[in-house]
Amino acid sequence: MSAPAALARTPQPPYYAVIFTSHRTDGDRGYGAMSDRMVELAAKQPGYLGVESARGSDGLGLTVSYWRDEASILAWKCETEHQQAQCAGQQTWYADYQVRIAKVQRAYGKP
C-alpha cells in the first residue's frame, strides 16, 4: 500500500479509528493505484484526520484511518468511489479482511 509513511498527527481525543486489517491476494491488478486514490480521496472528506498503513511481505496489511466522529466514518463508507473500491477489494484484492471501528479515548507519544 502506498499510504504516507509518516505517523498521523491527530488532535486530542476523543476521535475515532477505523482499523482495516486485510490479507491480499497475489498480484497487483490495479490495487496500488486504487489504494493511492483512496488515500487521496479520504483526505478530502469532512472529518478526516489522517491515516497510517503497513503491509508485510506475506500480504497481511493494516490500515488505520482517523476520523472526527462516527458520522464522518459513515459518510466515507457511503462515498461512491470508495464503495466501488470496496467491491473491487471483495472481488479481486482481498483474500480476507476485517473492519473494526474504535473510539480513541486516550493518546500519547513522543512530542
Secondary structure by P-SEA (a helix, b strand, c coil): cccccccccccccccccbbbbbbbcccccaaaaaaaaaaaaaaaccccccccccccccccbbbbbbbccaaaaaaaaacaaaaaaaaaaaccccccbbbbbbbbccccccc
